[in-house]
Amino acid sequence: MLSCQRDLVHLPEGLHYLNCAYMGPLLKSVEDAGIEGVRLRRDPTSVTPRDFFTGADRARALFGELVRCDAARVAIVPSVSYAIATAARNLRLRPGQNVVVARAQFPSNVYGWKRTCAESGATLRAVDPPDAMQGRGEGWNARLLEAIDGDTAVVALGNVHWADGTRFDLERIGRRAREVGALLVVDGTQSVGALPFDASAVRPDVLVVAAYKWLLGPYSLGVAYYGERCDGWAPLEETWLGRLGSEDFTRLVDYADEYQPGAARFDVGERSSFALMPMLIAALEQILAWSPANVQDYCRELTRGLIADARSLGWTVEDEPWRGAHLFGLRAPAGLDRARLDAALRERRVSVSLRGDAVRVAPNVYNTPDDVAALADALRAAA
């Protein structure tokens, strides 16, 4: 099992940062890569035409290894919403069709579908979780499967719910989506990097991951996988980098009608970003060195006592098979004074997030037993 990796990140001494779902701290290697990239731009002649392509190709290969997909099907995107907009604009929904999402999922994988449904007369079908905590994750998955019917055009989900870490059985949901001919569009931002993801098993049509959370990479750069059903789609923008033969700068005005092979057509313009791209590469290299399975194991062992302590104080948490070890929600007992909890967290310098009705706890391999002990102490103080 991994040992604590705190020496690889920059975190202030005394801060108990259990909030990677908000934003991952920069790895020292990622910071160094970004600084070196900025310095490279001091001398424009140090950037060669080849450099516009090699970094992106390296990032595609690393992400392909991470999620077990063909690197040629990986695009470089600036955000989740960008990749979702590409999918939404290429679909021609009809009145009577529906798009299935989980209730209160992150808006980047909702707003694009809301617009498409409003413009086409289709329905956005948001599936509620059960009210009771007993069997909540299993029941929510069952409701999602029931919501997918012959009129479903798209199932748009995360691997885990961003607010409380509830896991969705994407393999089973994907099978059901394929039975009715629906696309499976996955926002993996709150799981990929910390939870194993096998694209060959899940078979998403689109998988997009922002880099600044569990990939511990830069903000405003990410990666997206586009499956075979996306072949022939039009890109959101017509970047010259996405056109066939664009490696030859002497012939850029010999305008090409053909795109680069694979998913490069979906790349954002200026994807080569000579500071951000090296950061993304360094982050992916470190995640692969750790492996998401080891991240899960580390987080599970680190928080086992915390969860037992919270339950003894009346807090509730999703059953282990239906939650991420790296991201889970603690729901307060009746009558808890929220102001008192906030004060206890501030006093102990514990960073967590309130999302929906849950206190979202999001540890990673840089966290220590002292971090979870500080959170447990804050819960006791607020009781």
Helices and strands as residue ranges (DSSP letters): G 6-8, E 16-17, H 28-40, G 44-46, H 51-67, G 71-73, E 74-77, H 80-90, E 98-102, G 107-109, H 111-120, E 123-127, H 136-147, E 152-158, H 170-179, E 183-187, H 199-202, E 206-210, E 222-226, G 228-230, G 240-242, G 249-251, G 262-266, H 276-290, H 292-312, G 320-322, E 328-330, H 338-347, E 350-351, E 353-355, E 358-361, H 369-382
